[in-house]
């Protein structure tokens, strides 16, 4: 869900796991919000079509 290429954070030499997580921060939030919005809109479309 991050939308980042493989190794974007994990491929940095010498970066600890804690530092990787800190670097990512809340980066996943926009993708999760978009997925949730798509799900809700699909459900709305289905209820209007019924």
C-alpha positions in Angstrom: 0.0 0.0 0.0 2.9 2.3 0.4 3.2 2.9 -3.4 7.0 2.9 -3.1 9.4 0.9 -5.2 11.0 -2.1 -3.6 14.1 -1.1 -1.5 13.1 2.6 -1.4 13.8 2.6 2.4 15.0 -0.9 3.1 17.8 -0.7 0.4 19.6 2.1 2.3 22.9 0.6 3.7 23.3 1.0 7.4 19.7 2.2 8.1 18.3 0.4 11.2 14.8 -1.0 11.3 13.7 1.8 13.7 15.2 4.4 11.3 13.4 2.8 8.3 10.1 3.1 10.1 10.8 6.6 11.2 11.6 7.6 7.6 8.4 6.1 6.3 6.4 7.9 9.0 2.7 8.4 7.9 3.5 7.8 4.3 1.0 5.0 4.0 -2.0 7.2 5.0 -2.8 8.8 1.6 -3.0 5.4 -0.1 -5.1 3.9 2.7 -7.5 6.9 2.4 -7.8 6.5 -1.4 -8.5 2.8 -1.0 -11.2 3.5 1.6 -12.8 6.2 -0.5 -12.9 3.8 -3.6 -14.5 1.2 -1.5 -17.2 3.6 -0.1 -17.9 5.0 -3.6 -18.3 1.4 -5.0 -20.8 0.7 -2.2 -22.6 3.9 -2.9 -22.8 3.1 -6.6 -24.1 -0.4 -5.8 -26.8 0.9 -3.5 -28.0 3.5 -6.0 -28.2 0.9 -8.8 -30.4 -1.4 -6.7 
